């Protein structure tokens, strides 16, 4: 494989690995928000921001952790036939399905960028009582989808290398 491809795979894998390891601690952020929600509802006045903030934290948690999950191969597969295949046959099948994923992510990114531009242009706010701006979470969605697309390309390169008998 050309050096630029192996360099690309190394950089994308390293970036997504580090972001994924950091995002693993996002579960504690969500737990803190929901704990505060429970405490404030029991002992004080209920907070307006807790439910929506927990939802935003959850979106950031799974969107930014998705590329790490793909990198580790912890995505869901139907192993009925897949588990019995050779590594090369798995690589052929994975390279086909990753192209479908890349198409889906491209369409998703196009829509996310359009939605984020609208949100920034019109200072879009949530229609709830708290009324936070929506652009931060939409930017997070765009970044996460873009990182997932980069990781999908990295996985495609690894599959092509495996088909050719080379390990990246």
Order of alpha helices (4+ residues) and beta strands (2+ residues): alpha-alpha-alpha-alpha-alpha-alpha
